[in-house]
Amino acid sequence: MHCYFLFCACCWPAAADQAPQETASGTAQSEIFPDDEIPSSSKPSGSSQPADAEINRDAALALAMENAGVPEKDAYNVKVERDRENDIPIFQVEFETQYGDYDFEIAIADGTIIGADYEVDEEWLDRLGGSPVTLEEAKQVVQSRVPGSSAENVRMREEGGDGRGRFEGELFHDGVKYEFEIDPKTGIIFDWNADLRE
């Protein structure tokens, strides 16, 4: 499975020049990221459900969108289906936006995100405001996406071979392997993969 992940809140574009998009609710929208719907960059990526609280389809979708930092109005082609991953009953949540496609695996038993995959189209990175981050600050961005993890356990390096610098790294936490790429100029996690390991 492919798993993409989250934007830094400071990095949402002002895209009033975009054509209206029809959302999952069928409503046309003329803006992609209005200022009043910018998600907090410090939101954790895990479940806000109490332990052992079984979730339904709506809760799974809400968790995925919160984790991805995607306003509901930006999502279309939304699918939420029951499935299994490593013998764990899950909701497979998929949706698309103008800036990337998203895929989540969320445990039905407690809302834990056990798989996630997204990638922001790089053409969007040049449009996003954002704020530059150092390597250490980038580690904190990653840690904020994985509740209970420690920034000290984030392994990250700087890469620049393609002309656009990036931080690449990985984190192992609670049986899940996370791999990611962050744009140092904006602080955006533009490529994120999370996979539950057996």
Disulfide bonds with the S-S distance in Angstrom:
none
